[in-house]
């Protein structure tokens, strides 16, 4: 049953007679299109809302992964200080790229991504989100191809950018330039928390992956053993043969159960951990943006101070360049005030965002670990019940 995340965070049906604003998005029906290296997956994105700025109560569009990338890049560029939800990474291995399991994991992650945006009080107001949810495929394709950025530049431009970056790094390493960093206890505490969380999530996700792998390997081993036991049973024409056959059948049934549980463990436990690891990396990108903004603010403040000193010198010497210098100083000072305002807004938003992130993480991680424990309990009971049901027949054979 489809439920809707309203803007207040509660769930309700879009058909319910309520005046509460809601914005619900579903990413469904992945379909492979094209062949070879040109192949890609398309998704139906269904939006249900009563927001007046949308075209109607329901809209269905077709989107591909690069459209989601376009949305994330636009939001990251425009909403400085907001933790933009992460996207699932692309599969670098061709044989996994179009597997049913990978496609479903990608669909689920994209659904989470777009609903996090739709339920965010700032991001849900984005014009780019409305475009993503409502524009036709041709419009989206034009928008994707008209985007500008570092990877849209000519190769010659790219080489220059990389040289500039390399030169900047060299200057810092050689001591020619001291990096400007924000000395704020709360900010330092935030950075420490995020880097620690990234390490712990990476470790937890690694072991979750091993758990999934172990379930699958045990399932395969039980399947192989089940086949061997059934063949052994076929050689025996008495009660022992029947017991072996039943043992083989139980092993094969448990193999299927383990494979299903491995898939469930992947989707409801390993993937949420991986998703939060990606979220932390997204937060780190916002931290980097804040560091750049602070550096820009400091450099501009220093430039303004130099302009002020220069203006005072010109005024003392009664230079005819006083008017021009005064105009430059006022313009630069106004720009400095605007940069400071933007930085203060970024800091405020990040303080709000980290509280929201921690609250949501507590809920999501609680659900993931609860599902993990329930799954392991179900599996243990299934295995115990299966073997227990065979004990009387095997005991009879062993005592005969």
Helices and strands as residue ranges (DSSP letters): E 4-5, E 11-12, E 23-33, G 36-38, E 40-49, E 58-64, H 65-78, H 94-97, H 100-118, G 123-125, H 127-134, H 137-145, G 150-152, H 155-173, H 185-235, H 239-265, I 266-270, H 271-316, H 322-399
